[in-house]
Amino acid sequence: MTLSGRRIGLVGPLPPPAGGMANQTRQLAELLEREGASVTLVQTNAPYRPRFVASIRGLRELFRFIPYVLSLWRVTGQVEIVHVMANSGWSWHLCAAPAIWIAYWRRVPAVVNYRGGEAGTFLARSSTAVRRTLRHSAALIVPSGFLKEVFERHGMPAGIVPNIIDLERFHAAHDGASPTTRHLVVARNLEPIYDIPTALRAFALVRKALPDVRITVAGSGPERAALELLSRDLGIEKDVMFCGTRDRDEMAGLYRSATVVLNPSRVDNMPNSVLEAMASGVPVVSTNVGGVPFILRDDVTGLMVPAGDPQAMADAVLRLLANPEIASRIAAAATHDVQQYAWAHVRQRWADVYRDALARSHQPTIHASFYTRVVSQTIFPLHERLKGHSTVAVRNALEISQWWPPERLAAAQFARLEALLRNANDTVPYYRGLFRRIGFDPRAMTGLADLERLPFLTKADIRANTGALKATTATGLARSNTGGSSGEPLVFFLGKERVSHDVAAKWRASRDSPLRARLSVGYLSEASSKVVLTTATLLRCTFVARPGLPSHGLASLLVGRRRKTGGLAVDRQGANATDDRSRAD
């Protein structure tokens, strides 16, 4: 797919102020238009109108939000795809989320381009709301592997399209000349998360060894007065220049005048300032936080130090200044690495994202009715909570674990198997005696082959040991039984945790309709699903990945196949077993 002729609505901030996302929004708009796309911008940080409301907190947000929403509604009626530049905190709730919902209501696919190093903290408290909104987007795209991992930990799959660096603007000096003076540069805004004080303290240490060194801090923000005071306290104020925000061309020149660029941030994602410095042929000393290790290789394309450690940063700077050959080697490797962020390499990735989003938007979709949404999102969760079930929490865990990589999933499955068998040994008299007789110790398990030693249960065993099959810690067990199709019905007991896991797995499979989940396991009362796990299933099926089938995270613990074997079902609130030979595991 080409970008020519595409009608794209681009939602995001624009300079001023010149921040990473604002610069990326402006640059992406320019590059898309250069490819022949028609780009309509919806600015999230448009100037306040009338101007006087800018000084009235609360009111100014309203005066910006209403025109913003109206612009979104208008633009989504004119374009075929919406590209939303998203960030954490209130920026998400007031800017990104409204854009996604309005695009959804207008039946226009929305591509969410999330960036921001504080995603982990934000999602820890807001993942439910973010996940609910992202379900109505066509794609979630992040610029780094770091953010991809953060989102997938919270059950939200993401693709990667990196930041774009303008290599025509940001490049090494054409004549190959090095700066004539020792000059350090910090190109971050003056905000607490970027920890400019650490850079100033590191500079003070460097200056003790090399009195002729100087530093320029390019950026604006609320910390400027405090930083100027700190410079005076450190006795370095004559060698520190706070030059404020500079435009792109001025920044390119500033990088080329630098000997070393410092990035002292405490929280970060994929900082443009680091990439621009790399492209400009300047070695970088950066903290090893967030997504920085995904773009810098320590002692190869940069030097990395712990956050908040001025001495470590100073030592790294002195190493580069004292060893020009090391600085040149690192700068050359960085310049080579940064080529992957050129538009020539990123362009097709965005074209593919837009193509896939448009293709999905043309597929028929089934929209849940208002009744179904109310039942799924309000009534059913309340119903489960009142019954003392953990169904909602279990389902949320399934949503998260389904995106785990195979290695983590396999480790989690084995850990759960081991915990299940340990629990049976510690709390279920029947299994404690059985394991002792056959010399089986769950704590000594090393692999799935150990399960070969476990015998199958028979109905006769279960009937003869009904009491001994109940865990000593079990409470609230509900009596249940098989249908008796093979003769006499088999009585067994279920705990609330077993019920919660059964229903959660079915609920996740049926998505918006928990009622279908209940009906699908024949459950409308405390005595729920008869789903059980057989020992053979644990060995041959549940804890071994089956080629060709998609992984559904911990939900796979409930997946089995029809086998005419005995069964074992144990949960932490109780243990119960059945040998219904005609039932699917």
C-alpha atoms as one frame of an Amber mdcrd trajectory, in Angstrom:
protein
   0.000   0.000   0.000   1.166   3.531  -0.755   0.317   6.613   1.264  -0.621
   8.689  -1.766  -4.262   9.718  -1.812  -4.995   8.640   1.754  -7.198  10.978
   3.813  -5.714  10.957   7.302  -6.852  12.819  10.382  -3.809  13.396  12.626
  -4.625  14.166  16.263  -1.843  15.462  18.492   0.032  18.443  19.939   2.080
  20.901  17.893   4.928  23.228  18.892   5.121  25.402  20.824   6.240  24.139
  23.216   8.687  21.991  21.288   8.456  18.600  22.963   9.098  15.125  21.633
   5.494  14.290  20.752   4.746  17.751  19.353   7.786  17.543  17.104   6.866
  14.035  15.985   3.298  15.138  15.172   4.490  18.049  13.055   7.156  15.964
  11.336   4.780  13.074  10.572   2.240  15.479   9.044   4.909  16.979   6.796
   6.223  13.575   5.703   2.766  12.126   4.996   1.859  15.127   2.885   5.141
  14.771   1.031   4.042  11.214   0.154   0.807  12.538  -1.347  -1.522  11.927
   1.593  -4.133  14.500   2.578  -3.560  15.267   6.258  -6.020  17.161   8.435
  -4.586  18.167  11.815  -6.588  18.302  15.029  -4.390  20.075  17.547  -4.727
  18.931  21.147  -2.891  21.970  22.539  -4.500  24.695  20.452  -4.182  28.270
  21.814  -6.859  29.357  24.263  -9.577  31.541  22.832 -10.260  34.111  24.142
  -6.734  34.518  25.471  -7.715  35.702  28.948  -9.122  32.243  29.875  -5.534
  30.861  29.855  -5.084  32.263  33.372  -8.287  30.696  34.778  -7.727  27.084
  35.815 -10.674  24.793  35.210 -12.333  27.211  32.827  -9.435  27.144  30.382
  -9.670  23.345  30.064 -13.339  23.648  29.186 -12.663  26.364  26.598 -10.091
  24.114  24.940 -11.974  20.821  25.268 -15.270  21.843  23.643 -13.681  23.214
  20.417 -11.421  20.142  20.366 -14.347  17.713  20.479 -16.215  19.670  17.803
 -13.120  19.566  15.585 -12.829  15.820  16.113 -16.433  15.296  15.089 -16.009
  17.404  11.978 -12.701  15.876  10.881 -13.750  12.247  11.446 -16.522  12.868
   8.936 -13.967  13.899   6.306 -11.166  11.322   6.609 -10.835   7.582   6.145
  -8.484   6.914   9.070  -7.582   8.715  12.300  -4.043   8.680  13.694  -4.089
   9.558  17.414  -0.878  10.654  19.157  -1.448   9.541  22.759   0.259  10.029
  26.106  -0.289   9.245  29.785  -2.384  10.881  32.466  -4.890  13.616  31.710
  -3.546  13.787  28.169  -5.028  10.334  27.632  -8.381  11.051  29.266  -8.945
  14.506  27.728  -7.284  14.098  24.322  -6.668  10.528  23.187  -9.742   8.784
  24.610 -12.277  11.272  23.136 -10.602  10.931  19.731 -10.826   7.130  19.844
 -14.470   7.108  20.931 -15.556   9.714  18.399 -13.777   7.832  15.604 -15.540
   4.658  16.765 -18.953   6.352  16.779 -18.254   7.770  13.317 -17.160   4.325
  12.062 -13.659   5.530  11.184 -10.702   3.292  12.203  -8.428   4.889  14.793
  -4.736   4.049  15.022  -3.466   4.874  18.515   0.194   5.926  18.504   1.090
   5.857  22.200   4.314   7.426  23.456   5.474   8.445  26.907   7.861   6.943
  29.448   5.363   7.030  32.309   3.098   4.398  30.747   3.889   1.813  33.438
   2.769   4.056  36.288  -0.261   5.264  34.352  -1.459   1.798  33.367  -0.972
   0.495  36.901  -3.861   2.688  37.977  -5.834   3.154  34.743  -5.372  -0.023
  32.694  -9.053  -0.992  32.892 -10.224   2.324  31.412  -7.459   2.334  28.804
  -8.169  -1.264  27.791 -11.891  -0.540  27.436 -11.152   2.405  25.132  -8.510
   0.606  23.082 -10.980  -2.149  22.235 -12.610   0.397  19.926  -9.374   1.268
  18.116  -8.036  -0.405  15.000  -4.451  -0.714  16.270  -2.168   0.250  19.130
   1.276   1.307  17.898   4.200   2.226  20.157   7.685   3.431  19.188   9.756
   0.975  21.227  10.005  -2.554  22.541   9.940  -1.076  26.030   6.419   0.312
  25.631   5.284  -2.850  23.852   6.293  -4.875  26.922   4.577  -2.402  29.267
   1.261  -2.588  27.413   1.343  -6.342  26.958   1.900  -6.800  30.707  -1.515
  -5.184  31.053  -3.168  -7.327  28.390  -2.980  -4.878  25.474  -1.103  -6.089
  22.381   0.904  -3.464  20.541   2.849  -3.129  17.319   6.071  -1.157  16.930
   6.783   1.707  14.557   9.790   3.715  15.749  10.196   7.465  16.005  11.300
   9.265  12.866  14.568  11.197  12.727  15.157  13.762  10.010  18.638  12.761
   8.863  18.742  15.650   6.411  18.603  18.037   9.350  20.368  16.069  12.086
  23.764  14.909  10.840  27.435  15.151  11.719  29.473  18.119  10.572  30.115
  17.744   6.832  33.806  18.529   7.168  34.209  15.971   9.956  35.609  18.649
  12.268  35.271  18.122  15.996  34.198  20.907  18.396  37.119  23.105  19.376
  36.010  23.341  23.034  34.676  20.808  25.501  30.940  21.390  25.368  28.231
  19.332  27.087  24.587  19.604  26.006  21.340  18.618  27.725  18.280  18.770
  25.467  15.373  17.979  27.790  12.607  20.153  29.163  13.079  21.551  32.655
  10.706  19.184  34.435  11.259  16.871  37.430  11.121  13.610  35.445  14.117
  14.693  33.343  16.265  15.264  36.449  18.365  18.164  35.153  19.884  18.618
  38.669  21.802  15.348  38.231  23.297  16.656  34.979  24.339  19.908  36.685
  25.926  18.063  39.615  27.741  15.755  37.188  28.973  18.816  35.284  30.294
  20.344  38.504  32.333  17.172  39.097  33.642  17.174  35.529  34.584  20.852
  35.819  36.795  20.117  38.823  38.919  17.895  36.586  38.591  19.970  33.393
  38.040  23.668  34.189  37.550  24.658  30.538  34.377  22.581  30.020  30.975
  24.269  29.623  27.353  23.086  29.416  24.215  24.232  27.590  20.735  23.243
  28.766  18.209  23.541  25.933  14.628  23.362  27.106  11.928  25.197  28.984
   9.805  24.340  31.961   8.791  25.133  35.530  12.131  24.099  37.081  14.252
  26.854  35.507  14.457  29.152  38.531  15.369  26.256  40.838  18.020  25.048
  38.383  19.592  28.483  38.095  19.741  28.637  41.893  21.361  25.190  42.008
  23.983  26.350  39.479  24.898  29.240  41.752  25.069  26.947  44.786  27.408
  24.606  42.886  29.552  27.509  41.743  29.122  26.725  38.056  26.728  29.476
  37.004  29.319  31.153  34.720  29.743  27.975  32.673  26.077  27.022  32.414
  23.818  28.434  29.708  20.051  27.972  29.902  19.168  28.761  26.310  15.468
  27.874  26.457  13.585  26.161  23.648  15.215  26.176  20.234  13.714  25.338
  16.852  14.773  22.269  14.876  17.536  23.929  12.873  18.992  25.603  15.942
  18.966  22.291  17.806  20.756  20.575  14.911  23.505  23.189  15.137  23.667
  22.864  18.920  24.189  19.114  18.694  27.013  19.549  16.186  28.728  21.973
  18.592  28.609  19.395  21.425  31.361  17.096  22.602  28.964  14.932  24.667
  25.168  14.953  25.032  23.704  14.087  28.446  20.311  12.495  29.062  19.732
  12.419  32.857  16.017  11.471  32.836  14.432   9.297  35.518  11.562   8.181
  33.252  11.860   7.762  29.507  10.580   5.963  26.451  12.391   6.632  23.164
  13.837  10.131  23.598  14.172  12.060  20.363  17.030  14.061  21.856  19.101
  10.890  22.180  18.320   9.805  18.611  19.053  13.286  17.252  22.388  13.362
  19.071  23.254   9.927  17.664  22.404  11.146  14.160  24.553  14.240  14.721
  27.664  12.169  15.408  27.847  13.056  19.114  28.434  10.406  21.819  25.641
  10.155  24.399  25.777   9.495  28.140  22.312   8.508  29.311  20.587   6.985
  32.296  19.524   3.382  31.701  15.828   3.933  32.372  12.659   2.955  30.505
  13.138   2.484  26.797  16.682   3.885  26.586  18.327   0.410  26.663  16.197
  -0.460  23.614  17.919   2.224  21.515  21.370   2.474  23.117  23.841  -0.364
  23.531  26.118   0.335  26.468  29.729   0.989  25.454  28.761   0.386  21.813
  26.451   3.212  20.740  26.498   5.148  24.004  27.360   4.998  27.683  24.636
   4.242  30.213  24.635   5.050  33.929  22.150   4.607  36.792  19.515   7.295
  37.282  20.183   9.947  39.913  23.933   9.199  40.108  25.976  12.352  39.320
  29.293  10.638  40.026  28.606   7.820  37.542  27.538  10.337  34.900  30.628
  12.466  35.508  32.910   9.430  35.279  31.343   8.459  31.928  31.785  11.987
  30.562  35.416  12.144  31.713  36.078   8.784  30.062  34.866  10.116  26.712
  36.698  13.418  27.029  39.932  11.695  27.995  39.693   9.063  25.248  38.797
  10.610  21.877  39.175   7.239  20.152  36.450   5.744  22.365  34.205   8.755
  21.739  34.758   8.433  17.970  34.045   4.690  17.991  30.797   5.141  19.914
  29.684   8.090  17.766  30.321   6.142  14.547  28.371   3.090  15.763  25.508
   5.306  16.902  25.364   7.100  13.555  25.112   3.731  11.825  22.380   2.454
  14.177  20.220   5.547  13.860  19.733   5.029  10.123  16.846   2.668  10.904
  14.810   5.667  12.115  14.939   7.465   8.788  11.622   8.056   6.999  12.768
   5.835   4.130  12.667   2.863   6.537   9.641   3.881   8.631   7.352   4.958
   5.775   6.275   1.458   4.696   5.590   0.421   8.267   3.023   3.206   8.634
   1.578   2.329   5.240   1.114  -1.273   6.423  -0.505  -0.154   9.692  -3.015
   2.025   7.821  -3.726  -0.751   5.295  -4.457  -3.306   8.021  -6.604  -0.843
   9.984  -8.695  -0.034   6.912  -9.045  -3.722   6.047 -10.349  -4.500   9.529
 -12.786  -1.594   9.379 -14.369  -3.058   6.245 -15.003  -6.405   7.885 -18.533
  -6.934   9.273 -18.655  -6.458  13.018 -21.219  -7.364  15.620 -21.862  -4.553
  18.066 -23.108  -5.572  21.480 -26.506  -4.188  22.365 -26.989  -1.738  25.210
 -28.626  -4.521  27.237 -25.650  -6.843  26.705 -23.165  -4.138  27.712 -25.081
  -3.363  30.904 -25.270  -7.030  31.828 -21.620  -7.696  30.954 -20.063  -4.616
  32.509 -22.294  -3.968  35.518 -24.912  -6.535  36.516 -22.895  -9.714  36.039
 -19.739  -8.470  37.855 -21.933  -7.303  40.754 -23.720 -10.667  40.770 -20.410
 -12.539  40.976 -19.107 -10.311  43.742 -22.225 -10.805  45.835 -21.807 -14.564
  45.486 -18.245 -14.332  46.745 -16.675 -15.287  43.414 -13.437 -13.899  42.007
 -14.645 -14.294  38.413 -13.923 -10.723  37.318 -10.364 -10.772  38.672  -9.694
 -14.154  37.076 -11.012 -12.954  33.708  -8.809  -9.864  33.870  -5.813 -12.114
  34.550  -6.721 -14.220  31.506  -6.912 -11.110  29.334  -3.398 -10.185  30.420
  -1.772 -13.609  30.260  -3.028 -14.379  26.755  -0.369 -12.009  25.384   2.534
 -13.510  27.287   5.399 -14.952  25.237   5.479 -18.782  25.044   8.390 -19.067
  27.497   6.625 -17.082  30.193   3.376 -18.920  29.586   5.046 -22.330  29.859
   6.751 -21.284  33.102   3.456 -20.046  34.537   1.665 -23.258  33.556   4.282
 -25.432  35.217   4.238 -23.239  38.332   0.448 -23.580  38.575   0.642 -27.341
  38.131   3.250 -27.588  40.862   1.170 -25.355  43.163  -1.942 -27.476  42.512
  -0.125 -30.698  43.437   1.489 -29.112  46.483  -1.902 -27.916  47.630  -3.322
 -31.416  47.205  -0.443 -32.855  49.220  -0.761 -30.282  52.023  -4.525 -30.056
  52.430  -6.216 -33.141  50.932  -5.938 -36.300  53.087  -6.491 -38.681  50.177
  -3.698 -37.229  48.052  -1.360 -36.849  51.006  -1.658 -40.575  51.654  -1.464
 -41.479  47.961   1.663 -39.408  47.353   3.321 -40.908  50.429   2.547 -44.473
  49.295   3.990 -44.021  45.790   6.882 -41.815  46.948   5.754 -38.760  44.973
   6.920 -35.351  46.220   5.409 -32.349  44.353   8.230 -30.150  45.624  10.773
 -32.331  43.867   9.128 -32.084  40.430  11.537 -31.251  37.646   9.317 -31.704
  34.609   6.078 -33.030  33.195   7.480 -36.560  32.975   7.099 -36.820  36.767
   3.331 -36.986  36.259   3.660 -40.451  34.728   3.913 -41.790  38.253   0.412
 -40.614  39.212  -2.338 -43.250  38.912  -5.786 -42.613  37.447  -8.780 -42.353
  39.745 -11.782 -44.621  39.405 -15.355 -44.004  40.441 -14.908 -46.650  43.084
 -11.931 -44.736  44.538 -13.928 -41.511  44.604 -17.021 -43.051  46.217 -14.895
 -44.791  48.824 -12.966 -41.634  49.728 -15.474 -38.792  49.343 -14.618 -37.270
  52.700 -10.869 -37.704  52.298 -10.998 -35.944  48.917 -12.143 -32.698  50.577
  -9.406 -30.289  51.540  -9.076 -29.610  55.246  -9.114 -25.886  54.480 -12.203
 -26.076  52.245 -15.129 -23.756  52.956 -18.339 -23.149  51.083 -18.199 -26.335
  48.986 -21.251 -26.962  46.820 -22.507 -30.473  46.154 -22.757 -31.502  42.518
 -23.082 -34.704  40.578 -22.841 -36.192  37.115 -25.918 -37.008  35.076 -25.606
 -40.730  35.725 -25.647 -41.708  32.065 -23.267 -44.607  32.791 -25.309 -45.881
  35.736 -25.215 -44.399  39.212 -24.568 -40.599  39.357 -21.234 -39.603  40.858
 -21.356 -37.011  43.654 -18.547 -34.473  43.984 -18.034 -31.001  45.426 -16.957
 -27.645  43.979 -15.386 -24.647  45.698 -15.952 -21.029  44.776 -12.498 -20.654
  43.277 -13.098 -23.568  40.907 -16.424 -22.004  39.897 -14.771 -18.603  39.396
 -12.113 -20.028  37.077 -14.603 -22.065  35.052 -16.987 -19.177  34.463 -14.180
 -16.658  33.850 -12.724 -18.826  31.081 -16.112 -19.211  29.395 -16.886 -15.510
  29.887 -13.649 -14.535  28.215 -14.377 -16.857  25.312 -17.847 -15.354  24.827
 -16.535 -11.811  25.430 -19.477  -9.466  25.933 -22.070 -11.983  27.037 -21.484
 -13.498  30.484 -24.943 -15.033  30.283 -23.772 -17.179  27.357 -20.766 -18.113
  29.462 -23.008 -19.343  32.255 -25.308 -21.199  29.924 -22.394 -22.759  28.068
 -21.303 -24.580  31.216 -24.842 -25.257  32.406 -24.374 -23.011  35.400 -27.064
 -20.834  36.956 -26.519 -21.671  40.606 -23.711 -22.395  43.093 -23.334 -25.927
  41.736 -21.651 -24.999  38.501 -19.800 -26.441  35.568 -18.746 -30.051  35.631
 -15.501 -29.174  33.832 -12.628 -31.146  35.393  -9.000 -31.771  34.577  -7.845
 -35.349  34.192  -4.355 -36.377  35.198  -3.808 -37.561  31.623  -4.953 -34.198
  30.330  -2.545 -32.408  32.663   0.232 -34.573  31.306  -0.567 -34.788  27.619
  -2.538 -31.665  26.873  -2.926 -28.857  29.320   0.713 -28.221  30.185   2.131
 -28.937  26.743   1.716 -26.389  23.938  -0.214 -27.893  21.061   1.261 -26.937
  17.659  -1.033 -24.999  15.380  -3.357 -23.762  18.110  -3.312 -20.203  19.463
  -2.312 -19.675  23.055  -4.919 -18.239  25.385  -2.667 -17.725  28.383  -3.745
 -19.261  31.646  -7.092 -20.043  30.074  -5.276 -22.972  28.488  -5.232 -24.559
  31.918  -8.920 -25.255  31.342  -8.506 -26.616  27.828  -8.495 -30.362  27.349
  -9.726 -32.985  24.940 -12.225 -35.774  25.160 -10.555 -38.752  26.769 -12.012
 -41.830  28.402  -9.863 -41.540  31.496 -10.249 -40.782  35.147 -10.122 -37.213
  36.336  -8.613 -35.034  39.036  -9.835 -31.574  39.969  -8.271 -29.704  42.872
  -8.609 -26.080  43.937  -7.215 -24.127  46.850 -10.539 -24.000  48.653 -11.307
 -27.651  48.148 -10.416 -30.808  46.303 -12.814 -32.927  44.357 -12.524 -35.619
  41.755 -14.707 -37.335  39.233 -14.418 -40.128  36.726 -17.129 -39.211  34.269
 -15.713 -41.194  31.340 -18.133 -39.795  28.788 -17.326 -36.132  29.504 -14.916
 -33.790  27.768 -12.108 -32.746  30.113
